[in-house]
Amino acid sequence: MKLFYSLSVQLYVFAIHLSSLWNSKAKKWVSGRKDVWQKIEAFKRDDELSLYWFHCASLGEFEQGRPVIEALKEKENCQIIITFFFPFRI
């Protein structure tokens, strides 16, 4: 099952990259994720502190997760990254 999941994810990523050649939404998906791990590492200011990453697909999803994020900040001195990514058509 793990192999099937990994293969499915890789095929999905390949299909998005392929469709980004003619689909603007797929192109935004690809460009929005470019160098994301390097950007997160550059953001991390203090290696001593834990880093938590919350990705929200919408403002509503962020609002639902906000109490969890605030409770985490009260409990622990840590760094938090919150990202949003939702390509849209204009």
HTML snippet that shows the backbone in 3Dmol.js (N, CA, C, O; Angstrom):
<script src="https://3Dmol.org/build/3Dmol-min.js"></script>
<div id="view" style="width:600px;height:400px;position:relative"></div>
<script>
const pdb = `
ATOM      1  N   MET A   1       0.822  -1.192   0.000  1.00  0.00           N
ATOM      2  CA  MET A   1       0.000   0.000   0.000  1.00  0.00           C
ATOM      3  C   MET A   1       0.873   1.266   0.000  1.00  0.00           C
ATOM      4  O   MET A   1       0.561   2.241  -0.684  1.00  0.00           O
ATOM      5  N   LYS A   2       1.960   1.239   0.768  1.00  0.00           N
ATOM      6  CA  LYS A   2       2.862   2.384   0.829  1.00  0.00           C
ATOM      7  C   LYS A   2       3.478   2.655  -0.548  1.00  0.00           C
ATOM      8  O   LYS A   2       3.614   3.808  -0.958  1.00  0.00           O
ATOM      9  N   LEU A   3       3.843   1.600  -1.247  1.00  0.00           N
ATOM     10  CA  LEU A   3       4.401   1.729  -2.590  1.00  0.00           C
ATOM     11  C   LEU A   3       3.372   2.339  -3.538  1.00  0.00           C
ATOM     12  O   LEU A   3       3.706   3.214  -4.337  1.00  0.00           O
ATOM     13  N   PHE A   4       2.126   1.883  -3.454  1.00  0.00           N
ATOM     14  CA  PHE A   4       1.061   2.410  -4.305  1.00  0.00           C
ATOM     15  C   PHE A   4       0.856   3.904  -4.036  1.00  0.00           C
ATOM     16  O   PHE A   4       0.694   4.684  -4.974  1.00  0.00           O
ATOM     17  N   TYR A   5       0.862   4.298  -2.777  1.00  0.00           N
ATOM     18  CA  TYR A   5       0.688   5.711  -2.423  1.00  0.00           C
ATOM     19  C   TYR A   5       1.841   6.550  -2.976  1.00  0.00           C
ATOM     20  O   TYR A   5       1.611   7.585  -3.601  1.00  0.00           O
ATOM     21  N   SER A   6       3.058   6.114  -2.754  1.00  0.00           N
ATOM     22  CA  SER A   6       4.229   6.856  -3.231  1.00  0.00           C
ATOM     23  C   SER A   6       4.223   6.979  -4.751  1.00  0.00           C
ATOM     24  O   SER A   6       4.520   8.044  -5.291  1.00  0.00           O
ATOM     25  N   LEU A   7       3.895   5.922  -5.419  1.00  0.00           N
ATOM     26  CA  LEU A   7       3.834   5.949  -6.876  1.00  0.00           C
ATOM     27  C   LEU A   7       2.730   6.898  -7.350  1.00  0.00           C
ATOM     28  O   LEU A   7       2.927   7.648  -8.305  1.00  0.00           O
ATOM     29  N   SER A   8       1.594   6.868  -6.699  1.00  0.00           N
ATOM     30  CA  SER A   8       0.481   7.748  -7.060  1.00  0.00           C
ATOM     31  C   SER A   8       0.854   9.221  -6.896  1.00  0.00           C
ATOM     32  O   SER A   8       0.519  10.044  -7.748  1.00  0.00           O
ATOM     33  N   VAL A   9       1.528   9.549  -5.831  1.00  0.00           N
ATOM     34  CA  VAL A   9       1.948  10.936  -5.602  1.00  0.00           C
ATOM     35  C   VAL A   9       2.933  11.363  -6.681  1.00  0.00           C
ATOM     36  O   VAL A   9       2.817  12.465  -7.219  1.00  0.00           O
ATOM     37  N   GLN A  10       3.896  10.514  -7.004  1.00  0.00           N
ATOM     38  CA  GLN A  10       4.870  10.840  -8.035  1.00  0.00           C
ATOM     39  C   GLN A  10       4.213  11.018  -9.404  1.00  0.00           C
ATOM     40  O   GLN A  10       4.586  11.915 -10.161  1.00  0.00           O
ATOM     41  N   LEU A  11       3.249  10.177  -9.718  1.00  0.00           N
ATOM     42  CA  LEU A  11       2.521  10.318 -10.985  1.00  0.00           C
ATOM     43  C   LEU A  11       1.710  11.609 -11.020  1.00  0.00           C
ATOM     44  O   LEU A  11       1.623  12.265 -12.058  1.00  0.00           O
ATOM     45  N   TYR A  12       1.123  11.970  -9.893  1.00  0.00           N
ATOM     46  CA  TYR A  12       0.354  13.215  -9.804  1.00  0.00           C
ATOM     47  C   TYR A  12       1.262  14.421 -10.049  1.00  0.00           C
ATOM     48  O   TYR A  12       0.918  15.315 -10.823  1.00  0.00           O
ATOM     49  N   VAL A  13       2.405  14.442  -9.398  1.00  0.00           N
ATOM     50  CA  VAL A  13       3.352  15.548  -9.567  1.00  0.00           C
ATOM     51  C   VAL A  13       3.815  15.620 -11.019  1.00  0.00           C
ATOM     52  O   VAL A  13       3.902  16.707 -11.592  1.00  0.00           O
ATOM     53  N   PHE A  14       4.109  14.480 -11.609  1.00  0.00           N
ATOM     54  CA  PHE A  14       4.517  14.453 -13.017  1.00  0.00           C
ATOM     55  C   PHE A  14       3.410  15.010 -13.910  1.00  0.00           C
ATOM     56  O   PHE A  14       3.683  15.799 -14.815  1.00  0.00           O
ATOM     57  N   ALA A  15       2.168  14.607 -13.663  1.00  0.00           N
ATOM     58  CA  ALA A  15       1.036  15.073 -14.471  1.00  0.00           C
ATOM     59  C   ALA A  15       0.845  16.584 -14.331  1.00  0.00           C
ATOM     60  O   ALA A  15       0.545  17.260 -15.315  1.00  0.00           O
ATOM     61  N   ILE A  16       1.013  17.114 -13.133  1.00  0.00           N
ATOM     62  CA  ILE A  16       0.882  18.560 -12.936  1.00  0.00           C
ATOM     63  C   ILE A  16       1.988  19.293 -13.693  1.00  0.00           C
ATOM     64  O   ILE A  16       1.722  20.296 -14.355  1.00  0.00           O
ATOM     65  N   HIS A  17       3.223  18.804 -13.601  1.00  0.00           N
ATOM     66  CA  HIS A  17       4.329  19.438 -14.324  1.00  0.00           C
ATOM     67  C   HIS A  17       4.087  19.399 -15.841  1.00  0.00           C
ATOM     68  O   HIS A  17       4.352  20.373 -16.545  1.00  0.00           O
ATOM     69  N   LEU A  18       3.597  18.293 -16.315  1.00  0.00           N
ATOM     70  CA  LEU A  18       3.313  18.166 -17.736  1.00  0.00           C
ATOM     71  C   LEU A  18       2.203  19.128 -18.154  1.00  0.00           C
ATOM     72  O   LEU A  18       2.329  19.816 -19.167  1.00  0.00           O
ATOM     73  N   SER A  19       1.133  19.181 -17.392  1.00  0.00           N
ATOM     74  CA  SER A  19       0.013  20.062 -17.749  1.00  0.00           C
ATOM     75  C   SER A  19       0.352  21.543 -17.550  1.00  0.00           C
ATOM     76  O   SER A  19      -0.328  22.409 -18.100  1.00  0.00           O
ATOM     77  N   SER A  20       1.389  21.838 -16.775  1.00  0.00           N
ATOM     78  CA  SER A  20       1.775  23.239 -16.578  1.00  0.00           C
ATOM     79  C   SER A  20       2.297  23.877 -17.862  1.00  0.00           C
ATOM     80  O   SER A  20       2.429  25.098 -17.941  1.00  0.00           O
ATOM     81  N   LEU A  21       2.592  23.061 -18.856  1.00  0.00           N
ATOM     82  CA  LEU A  21       3.047  23.592 -20.134  1.00  0.00           C
ATOM     83  C   LEU A  21       1.949  24.375 -20.855  1.00  0.00           C
ATOM     84  O   LEU A  21       2.247  25.269 -21.646  1.00  0.00           O
ATOM     85  N   TRP A  22       0.671  24.044 -20.586  1.00  0.00           N
ATOM     86  CA  TRP A  22      -0.431  24.745 -21.245  1.00  0.00           C
ATOM     87  C   TRP A  22      -1.523  25.230 -20.289  1.00  0.00           C
ATOM     88  O   TRP A  22      -2.420  25.964 -20.704  1.00  0.00           O
ATOM     89  N   ASN A  23      -1.459  24.834 -19.029  1.00  0.00           N
ATOM     90  CA  ASN A  23      -2.496  25.215 -18.074  1.00  0.00           C
ATOM     91  C   ASN A  23      -1.915  26.213 -17.067  1.00  0.00           C
ATOM     92  O   ASN A  23      -0.957  25.900 -16.360  1.00  0.00           O
ATOM     93  N   SER A  24      -2.496  27.410 -17.005  1.00  0.00           N
ATOM     94  CA  SER A  24      -1.939  28.461 -16.145  1.00  0.00           C
ATOM     95  C   SER A  24      -2.064  28.119 -14.657  1.00  0.00           C
ATOM     96  O   SER A  24      -1.189  28.465 -13.863  1.00  0.00           O
ATOM     97  N   LYS A  25      -3.147  27.441 -14.284  1.00  0.00           N
ATOM     98  CA  LYS A  25      -3.320  27.075 -12.872  1.00  0.00           C
ATOM     99  C   LYS A  25      -2.251  26.065 -12.441  1.00  0.00           C
ATOM    100  O   LYS A  25      -1.697  26.172 -11.347  1.00  0.00           O
ATOM    101  N   ALA A  26      -1.969  25.102 -13.291  1.00  0.00           N
ATOM    102  CA  ALA A  26      -0.914  24.118 -12.997  1.00  0.00           C
ATOM    103  C   ALA A  26       0.446  24.801 -12.960  1.00  0.00           C
ATOM    104  O   ALA A  26       1.306  24.438 -12.157  1.00  0.00           O
ATOM    105  N   LYS A  27       0.642  25.793 -13.833  1.00  0.00           N
ATOM    106  CA  LYS A  27       1.913  26.525 -13.851  1.00  0.00           C
ATOM    107  C   LYS A  27       2.116  27.270 -12.529  1.00  0.00           C
ATOM    108  O   LYS A  27       3.230  27.314 -12.006  1.00  0.00           O
ATOM    109  N   LYS A  28       1.042  27.856 -11.990  1.00  0.00           N
ATOM    110  CA  LYS A  28       1.128  28.533 -10.693  1.00  0.00           C
ATOM    111  C   LYS A  28       1.434  27.526  -9.575  1.00  0.00           C
ATOM    112  O   LYS A  28       2.178  27.833  -8.644  1.00  0.00           O
ATOM    113  N   TRP A  29       0.859  26.335  -9.675  1.00  0.00           N
ATOM    114  CA  TRP A  29       1.101  25.280  -8.689  1.00  0.00           C
ATOM    115  C   TRP A  29       2.584  24.931  -8.669  1.00  0.00           C
ATOM    116  O   TRP A  29       3.185  24.803  -7.603  1.00  0.00           O
ATOM    117  N   VAL A  30       3.166  24.780  -9.851  1.00  0.00           N
ATOM    118  CA  VAL A  30       4.585  24.422  -9.958  1.00  0.00           C
ATOM    119  C   VAL A  30       5.471  25.564  -9.458  1.00  0.00           C
ATOM    120  O   VAL A  30       6.373  25.347  -8.649  1.00  0.00           O
ATOM    121  N   SER A  31       5.212  26.779  -9.940  1.00  0.00           N
ATOM    122  CA  SER A  31       6.077  27.901  -9.554  1.00  0.00           C
ATOM    123  C   SER A  31       5.922  28.266  -8.079  1.00  0.00           C
ATOM    124  O   SER A  31       6.876  28.731  -7.455  1.00  0.00           O
ATOM    125  N   GLY A  32       4.742  28.063  -7.519  1.00  0.00           N
ATOM    126  CA  GLY A  32       4.525  28.368  -6.103  1.00  0.00           C
ATOM    127  C   GLY A  32       5.269  27.441  -5.166  1.00  0.00           C
ATOM    128  O   GLY A  32       5.532  27.788  -4.014  1.00  0.00           O
ATOM    129  N   ARG A  33       5.605  26.265  -5.658  1.00  0.00           N
ATOM    130  CA  ARG A  33       6.323  25.288  -4.831  1.00  0.00           C
ATOM    131  C   ARG A  33       7.819  25.250  -5.101  1.00  0.00           C
ATOM    132  O   ARG A  33       8.554  24.481  -4.481  1.00  0.00           O
ATOM    133  N   LYS A  34       8.262  26.084  -6.032  1.00  0.00           N
ATOM    134  CA  LYS A  34       9.688  26.085  -6.389  1.00  0.00           C
ATOM    135  C   LYS A  34      10.527  26.559  -5.196  1.00  0.00           C
ATOM    136  O   LYS A  34      10.250  27.604  -4.607  1.00  0.00           O
ATOM    137  N   ASP A  35      11.525  25.799  -4.859  1.00  0.00           N
ATOM    138  CA  ASP A  35      12.470  26.119  -3.785  1.00  0.00           C
ATOM    139  C   ASP A  35      11.808  26.308  -2.420  1.00  0.00           C
ATOM    140  O   ASP A  35      12.329  27.037  -1.576  1.00  0.00           O
ATOM    141  N   VAL A  36      10.677  25.663  -2.200  1.00  0.00           N
ATOM    142  CA  VAL A  36       9.957  25.869  -0.936  1.00  0.00           C
ATOM    143  C   VAL A  36      10.782  25.412   0.271  1.00  0.00           C
ATOM    144  O   VAL A  36      10.754  26.066   1.313  1.00  0.00           O
ATOM    145  N   TRP A  37      11.503  24.317   0.148  1.00  0.00           N
ATOM    146  CA  TRP A  37      12.280  23.821   1.294  1.00  0.00           C
ATOM    147  C   TRP A  37      13.435  24.764   1.616  1.00  0.00           C
ATOM    148  O   TRP A  37      13.751  24.969   2.788  1.00  0.00           O
ATOM    149  N   GLN A  38      14.070  25.339   0.596  1.00  0.00           N
ATOM    150  CA  GLN A  38      15.143  26.295   0.831  1.00  0.00           C
ATOM    151  C   GLN A  38      14.595  27.573   1.482  1.00  0.00           C
ATOM    152  O   GLN A  38      15.239  28.158   2.353  1.00  0.00           O
ATOM    153  N   LYS A  39      13.415  27.993   1.056  1.00  0.00           N
ATOM    154  CA  LYS A  39      12.802  29.186   1.644  1.00  0.00           C
ATOM    155  C   LYS A  39      12.468  28.964   3.115  1.00  0.00           C
ATOM    156  O   LYS A  39      12.631  29.870   3.933  1.00  0.00           O
ATOM    157  N   ILE A  40      12.008  27.781   3.451  1.00  0.00           N
ATOM    158  CA  ILE A  40      11.696  27.473   4.848  1.00  0.00           C
ATOM    159  C   ILE A  40      12.970  27.430   5.675  1.00  0.00           C
ATOM    160  O   ILE A  40      13.002  27.962   6.784  1.00  0.00           O
ATOM    161  N   GLU A  41      14.015  26.810   5.156  1.00  0.00           N
ATOM    162  CA  GLU A  41      15.295  26.776   5.871  1.00  0.00           C
ATOM    163  C   GLU A  41      15.851  28.184   6.071  1.00  0.00           C
ATOM    164  O   GLU A  41      16.416  28.483   7.122  1.00  0.00           O
ATOM    165  N   ALA A  42      15.694  29.047   5.069  1.00  0.00           N
ATOM    166  CA  ALA A  42      16.172  30.426   5.192  1.00  0.00           C
ATOM    167  C   ALA A  42      15.371  31.197   6.237  1.00  0.00           C
ATOM    168  O   ALA A  42      15.899  32.095   6.892  1.00  0.00           O
ATOM    169  N   PHE A  43      14.103  30.847   6.391  1.00  0.00           N
ATOM    170  CA  PHE A  43      13.258  31.517   7.377  1.00  0.00           C
ATOM    171  C   PHE A  43      13.656  31.138   8.797  1.00  0.00           C
ATOM    172  O   PHE A  43      13.590  31.963   9.709  1.00  0.00           O
ATOM    173  N   LYS A  44      14.065  29.903   8.979  1.00  0.00           N
ATOM    174  CA  LYS A  44      14.387  29.406  10.311  1.00  0.00           C
ATOM    175  C   LYS A  44      15.544  30.203  10.888  1.00  0.00           C
ATOM    176  O   LYS A  44      16.666  30.141  10.383  1.00  0.00           O
ATOM    177  N   ARG A  45      15.272  30.938  11.930  1.00  0.00           N
ATOM    178  CA  ARG A  45      16.263  31.854  12.490  1.00  0.00           C
ATOM    179  C   ARG A  45      17.111  31.233  13.592  1.00  0.00           C
ATOM    180  O   ARG A  45      18.277  31.587  13.766  1.00  0.00           O
ATOM    181  N   ASP A  46      16.524  30.316  14.323  1.00  0.00           N
ATOM    182  CA  ASP A  46      17.201  29.784  15.501  1.00  0.00           C
ATOM    183  C   ASP A  46      17.092  28.260  15.483  1.00  0.00           C
ATOM    184  O   ASP A  46      15.994  27.715  15.600  1.00  0.00           O
ATOM    185  N   ASP A  47      18.223  27.571  15.339  1.00  0.00           N
ATOM    186  CA  ASP A  47      18.198  26.111  15.296  1.00  0.00           C
ATOM    187  C   ASP A  47      17.808  25.492  16.630  1.00  0.00           C
ATOM    188  O   ASP A  47      17.452  24.314  16.681  1.00  0.00           O
ATOM    189  N   GLU A  48      17.868  26.262  17.703  1.00  0.00           N
ATOM    190  CA  GLU A  48      17.510  25.748  19.025  1.00  0.00           C
ATOM    191  C   GLU A  48      15.994  25.603  19.180  1.00  0.00           C
ATOM    192  O   GLU A  48      15.523  24.746  19.928  1.00  0.00           O
ATOM    193  N   LEU A  49      15.240  26.437  18.478  1.00  0.00           N
ATOM    194  CA  LEU A  49      13.786  26.425  18.614  1.00  0.00           C
ATOM    195  C   LEU A  49      13.152  25.446  17.628  1.00  0.00           C
ATOM    196  O   LEU A  49      13.647  25.243  16.519  1.00  0.00           O
ATOM    197  N   SER A  50      12.054  24.853  18.057  1.00  0.00           N
ATOM    198  CA  SER A  50      11.291  23.999  17.160  1.00  0.00           C
ATOM    199  C   SER A  50      10.621  24.862  16.102  1.00  0.00           C
ATOM    200  O   SER A  50      10.264  26.012  16.355  1.00  0.00           O
ATOM    201  N   LEU A  51      10.459  24.298  14.931  1.00  0.00           N
ATOM    202  CA  LEU A  51       9.798  24.996  13.835  1.00  0.00           C
ATOM    203  C   LEU A  51       8.549  24.208  13.449  1.00  0.00           C
ATOM    204  O   LEU A  51       8.627  23.013  13.164  1.00  0.00           O
ATOM    205  N   TYR A  52       7.402  24.876  13.440  1.00  0.00           N
ATOM    206  CA  TYR A  52       6.140  24.254  13.057  1.00  0.00           C
ATOM    207  C   TYR A  52       5.624  24.933  11.799  1.00  0.00           C
ATOM    208  O   TYR A  52       5.634  26.159  11.690  1.00  0.00           O
ATOM    209  N   TRP A  53       5.176  24.124  10.858  1.00  0.00           N
ATOM    210  CA  TRP A  53       4.697  24.645   9.588  1.00  0.00           C
ATOM    211  C   TRP A  53       3.227  24.283   9.446  1.00  0.00           C
ATOM    212  O   TRP A  53       2.863  23.108   9.480  1.00  0.00           O
ATOM    213  N   PHE A  54       2.389  25.292   9.288  1.00  0.00           N
ATOM    214  CA  PHE A  54       0.961  25.112   9.060  1.00  0.00           C
ATOM    215  C   PHE A  54       0.656  25.602   7.649  1.00  0.00           C
ATOM    216  O   PHE A  54       0.915  26.759   7.317  1.00  0.00           O
ATOM    217  N   HIS A  55       0.114  24.733   6.834  1.00  0.00           N
ATOM    218  CA  HIS A  55      -0.286  25.135   5.488  1.00  0.00           C
ATOM    219  C   HIS A  55      -1.806  25.177   5.438  1.00  0.00           C
ATOM    220  O   HIS A  55      -2.480  24.211   5.796  1.00  0.00           O
ATOM    221  N   CYS A  56      -2.324  26.288   4.997  1.00  0.00           N
ATOM    222  CA  CYS A  56      -3.771  26.487   4.935  1.00  0.00           C
ATOM    223  C   CYS A  56      -4.182  26.712   3.486  1.00  0.00           C
ATOM    224  O   CYS A  56      -3.556  27.488   2.763  1.00  0.00           O
ATOM    225  N   ALA A  57      -5.224  26.036   3.081  1.00  0.00           N
ATOM    226  CA  ALA A  57      -5.701  26.189   1.711  1.00  0.00           C
ATOM    227  C   ALA A  57      -6.588  27.412   1.559  1.00  0.00           C
ATOM    228  O   ALA A  57      -6.833  27.864   0.441  1.00  0.00           O
ATOM    229  N   SER A  58      -7.071  27.951   2.671  1.00  0.00           N
ATOM    230  CA  SER A  58      -7.948  29.118   2.595  1.00  0.00           C
ATOM    231  C   SER A  58      -7.891  29.879   3.912  1.00  0.00           C
ATOM    232  O   SER A  58      -7.366  29.390   4.912  1.00  0.00           O
ATOM    233  N   LEU A  59      -8.440  31.077   3.889  1.00  0.00           N
ATOM    234  CA  LEU A  59      -8.502  31.876   5.107  1.00  0.00           C
ATOM    235  C   LEU A  59      -9.393  31.196   6.147  1.00  0.00           C
ATOM    236  O   LEU A  59      -9.103  31.238   7.343  1.00  0.00           O
ATOM    237  N   GLY A  60     -10.468  30.576   5.689  1.00  0.00           N
ATOM    238  CA  GLY A  60     -11.367  29.854   6.603  1.00  0.00           C
ATOM    239  C   GLY A  60     -10.664  28.708   7.302  1.00  0.00           C
ATOM    240  O   GLY A  60     -10.872  28.479   8.494  1.00  0.00           O
ATOM    241  N   GLU A  61      -9.839  27.994   6.570  1.00  0.00           N
ATOM    242  CA  GLU A  61      -9.072  26.900   7.166  1.00  0.00           C
ATOM    243  C   GLU A  61      -8.087  27.439   8.189  1.00  0.00           C
ATOM    244  O   GLU A  61      -7.888  26.837   9.244  1.00  0.00           O
ATOM    245  N   PHE A  62      -7.468  28.579   7.875  1.00  0.00           N
ATOM    246  CA  PHE A  62      -6.566  29.213   8.833  1.00  0.00           C
ATOM    247  C   PHE A  62      -7.310  29.590  10.108  1.00  0.00           C
ATOM    248  O   PHE A  62      -6.818  29.345  11.209  1.00  0.00           O
ATOM    249  N   GLU A  63      -8.491  30.181   9.967  1.00  0.00           N
ATOM    250  CA  GLU A  63      -9.279  30.583  11.141  1.00  0.00           C
ATOM    251  C   GLU A  63      -9.646  29.380  12.001  1.00  0.00           C
ATOM    252  O   GLU A  63      -9.705  29.495  13.226  1.00  0.00           O
ATOM    253  N   GLN A  64      -9.892  28.236  11.387  1.00  0.00           N
ATOM    254  CA  GLN A  64     -10.192  27.028  12.158  1.00  0.00           C
ATOM    255  C   GLN A  64      -8.963  26.541  12.919  1.00  0.00           C
ATOM    256  O   GLN A  64      -9.088  26.020  14.027  1.00  0.00           O
ATOM    257  N   GLY A  65      -7.785  26.705  12.338  1.00  0.00           N
ATOM    258  CA  GLY A  65      -6.561  26.242  12.979  1.00  0.00           C
ATOM    259  C   GLY A  65      -5.941  27.251  13.923  1.00  0.00           C
ATOM    260  O   GLY A  65      -5.025  26.917  14.674  1.00  0.00           O
ATOM    261  N   ARG A  66      -6.425  28.473  13.894  1.00  0.00           N
ATOM    262  CA  ARG A  66      -5.837  29.538  14.707  1.00  0.00           C
ATOM    263  C   ARG A  66      -5.778  29.208  16.206  1.00  0.00           C
ATOM    264  O   ARG A  66      -4.750  29.473  16.830  1.00  0.00           O
ATOM    265  N   PRO A  67      -6.832  28.640  16.813  1.00  0.00           N
ATOM    266  CA  PRO A  67      -6.735  28.295  18.243  1.00  0.00           C
ATOM    267  C   PRO A  67      -5.612  27.298  18.541  1.00  0.00           C
ATOM    268  O   PRO A  67      -4.982  27.372  19.595  1.00  0.00           O
ATOM    269  N   VAL A  68      -5.365  26.380  17.631  1.00  0.00           N
ATOM    270  CA  VAL A  68      -4.286  25.406  17.818  1.00  0.00           C
ATOM    271  C   VAL A  68      -2.938  26.122  17.771  1.00  0.00           C
ATOM    272  O   VAL A  68      -2.060  25.859  18.592  1.00  0.00           O
ATOM    273  N   ILE A  69      -2.782  27.026  16.810  1.00  0.00           N
ATOM    274  CA  ILE A  69      -1.532  27.767  16.660  1.00  0.00           C
ATOM    275  C   ILE A  69      -1.286  28.639  17.885  1.00  0.00           C
ATOM    276  O   ILE A  69      -0.170  28.684  18.402  1.00  0.00           O
ATOM    277  N   GLU A  70      -2.322  29.331  18.349  1.00  0.00           N
ATOM    278  CA  GLU A  70      -2.178  30.199  19.527  1.00  0.00           C
ATOM    279  C   GLU A  70      -1.851  29.394  20.776  1.00  0.00           C
ATOM    280  O   GLU A  70      -1.033  29.821  21.590  1.00  0.00           O
ATOM    281  N   ALA A  71      -2.484  28.230  20.937  1.00  0.00           N
ATOM    282  CA  ALA A  71      -2.196  27.369  22.094  1.00  0.00           C
ATOM    283  C   ALA A  71      -0.755  26.869  22.043  1.00  0.00           C
ATOM    284  O   ALA A  71      -0.087  26.782  23.073  1.00  0.00           O
ATOM    285  N   LEU A  72      -0.285  26.547  20.860  1.00  0.00           N
ATOM    286  CA  LEU A  72       1.098  26.096  20.703  1.00  0.00           C
ATOM    287  C   LEU A  72       2.070  27.195  21.100  1.00  0.00           C
ATOM    288  O   LEU A  72       3.052  26.932  21.793  1.00  0.00           O
ATOM    289  N   LYS A  73       1.807  28.420  20.669  1.00  0.00           N
ATOM    290  CA  LYS A  73       2.679  29.550  21.012  1.00  0.00           C
ATOM    291  C   LYS A  73       2.694  29.810  22.522  1.00  0.00           C
ATOM    292  O   LYS A  73       3.728  30.186  23.075  1.00  0.00           O
ATOM    293  N   GLU A  74       1.560  29.613  23.186  1.00  0.00           N
ATOM    294  CA  GLU A  74       1.511  29.815  24.638  1.00  0.00           C
ATOM    295  C   GLU A  74       2.273  28.724  25.380  1.00  0.00           C
ATOM    296  O   GLU A  74       2.895  28.980  26.410  1.00  0.00           O
ATOM    297  N   LYS A  75       2.219  27.510  24.850  1.00  0.00           N
ATOM    298  CA  LYS A  75       2.840  26.361  25.510  1.00  0.00           C
ATOM    299  C   LYS A  75       4.348  26.313  25.296  1.00  0.00           C
ATOM    300  O   LYS A  75       5.091  25.890  26.182  1.00  0.00           O
ATOM    301  N   GLU A  76       4.800  26.745  24.123  1.00  0.00           N
ATOM    302  CA  GLU A  76       6.200  26.529  23.754  1.00  0.00           C
ATOM    303  C   GLU A  76       6.758  27.762  23.035  1.00  0.00           C
ATOM    304  O   GLU A  76       6.074  28.401  22.236  1.00  0.00           O
ATOM    305  N   ASN A  77       7.999  28.070  23.338  1.00  0.00           N
ATOM    306  CA  ASN A  77       8.704  29.108  22.606  1.00  0.00           C
ATOM    307  C   ASN A  77       9.196  28.466  21.314  1.00  0.00           C
ATOM    308  O   ASN A  77      10.130  27.664  21.336  1.00  0.00           O
ATOM    309  N   CYS A  78       8.580  28.811  20.197  1.00  0.00           N
ATOM    310  CA  CYS A  78       8.885  28.151  18.936  1.00  0.00           C
ATOM    311  C   CYS A  78       8.711  29.117  17.769  1.00  0.00           C
ATOM    312  O   CYS A  78       8.218  30.234  17.930  1.00  0.00           O
ATOM    313  N   GLN A  79       9.123  28.666  16.608  1.00  0.00           N
ATOM    314  CA  GLN A  79       8.913  29.413  15.383  1.00  0.00           C
ATOM    315  C   GLN A  79       7.760  28.766  14.617  1.00  0.00           C
ATOM    316  O   GLN A  79       7.642  27.542  14.572  1.00  0.00           O
ATOM    317  N   ILE A  80       6.922  29.592  14.023  1.00  0.00           N
ATOM    318  CA  ILE A  80       5.779  29.070  13.283  1.00  0.00           C
ATOM    319  C   ILE A  80       5.770  29.694  11.891  1.00  0.00           C
ATOM    320  O   ILE A  80       5.923  30.905  11.731  1.00  0.00           O
ATOM    321  N   ILE A  81       5.588  28.846  10.901  1.00  0.00           N
ATOM    322  CA  ILE A  81       5.412  29.292   9.529  1.00  0.00           C
ATOM    323  C   ILE A  81       3.983  28.965   9.139  1.00  0.00           C
ATOM    324  O   ILE A  81       3.508  27.850   9.356  1.00  0.00           O
ATOM    325  N   ILE A  82       3.309  29.934   8.567  1.00  0.00           N
ATOM    326  CA  ILE A  82       1.963  29.711   8.046  1.00  0.00           C
ATOM    327  C   ILE A  82       2.002  30.046   6.566  1.00  0.00           C
ATOM    328  O   ILE A  82       2.364  31.159   6.184  1.00  0.00           O
ATOM    329  N   THR A  83       1.628  29.085   5.734  1.00  0.00           N
ATOM    330  CA  THR A  83       1.625  29.325   4.298  1.00  0.00           C
ATOM    331  C   THR A  83       0.209  29.168   3.759  1.00  0.00           C
ATOM    332  O   THR A  83      -0.606  28.406   4.280  1.00  0.00           O
ATOM    333  N   PHE A  84      -0.045  29.915   2.706  1.00  0.00           N
ATOM    334  CA  PHE A  84      -1.292  29.829   1.963  1.00  0.00           C
ATOM    335  C   PHE A  84      -0.913  29.625   0.507  1.00  0.00           C
ATOM    336  O   PHE A  84       0.028  30.252   0.020  1.00  0.00           O
ATOM    337  N   PHE A  85      -1.612  28.782  -0.177  1.00  0.00           N
ATOM    338  CA  PHE A  85      -1.404  28.666  -1.611  1.00  0.00           C
ATOM    339  C   PHE A  85      -2.681  28.157  -2.241  1.00  0.00           C
ATOM    340  O   PHE A  85      -3.096  27.021  -2.011  1.00  0.00           O
ATOM    341  N   PHE A  86      -3.282  28.985  -3.015  1.00  0.00           N
ATOM    342  CA  PHE A  86      -4.458  28.576  -3.770  1.00  0.00           C
ATOM    343  C   PHE A  86      -4.506  29.394  -5.061  1.00  0.00           C
ATOM    344  O   PHE A  86      -4.983  30.529  -5.073  1.00  0.00           O
ATOM    345  N   PRO A  87      -4.006  28.800  -6.146  1.00  0.00           N
ATOM    346  CA  PRO A  87      -4.047  29.521  -7.415  1.00  0.00           C
ATOM    347  C   PRO A  87      -5.493  29.742  -7.853  1.00  0.00           C
ATOM    348  O   PRO A  87      -6.368  28.914  -7.597  1.00  0.00           O
ATOM    349  N   PHE A  88      -5.717  30.837  -8.496  1.00  0.00           N
ATOM    350  CA  PHE A  88      -7.070  31.150  -8.951  1.00  0.00           C
ATOM    351  C   PHE A  88      -6.997  31.743 -10.350  1.00  0.00           C
ATOM    352  O   PHE A  88      -5.942  32.189 -10.802  1.00  0.00           O
ATOM    353  N   ARG A  89      -8.105  31.738 -11.003  1.00  0.00           N
ATOM    354  CA  ARG A  89      -8.177  32.308 -12.354  1.00  0.00           C
ATOM    355  C   ARG A  89      -8.613  33.749 -12.268  1.00  0.00           C
ATOM    356  O   ARG A  89      -9.478  34.105 -11.467  1.00  0.00           O
ATOM    357  N   ILE A  90      -8.008  34.579 -13.103  1.00  0.00           N
ATOM    358  CA  ILE A  90      -8.408  35.982 -13.170  1.00  0.00           C
ATOM    359  C   ILE A  90      -9.109  36.213 -14.496  1.00  0.00           C
ATOM    360  O   ILE A  90      -9.538  37.331 -14.781  1.00  0.00           O
TER     361      ILE A  90
END
`;
const viewer = $3Dmol.createViewer("view");
viewer.addModel(pdb, "pdb");
viewer.setStyle({}, {cartoon: {color: "spectrum"}});
viewer.zoomTo();
viewer.render();
</script>
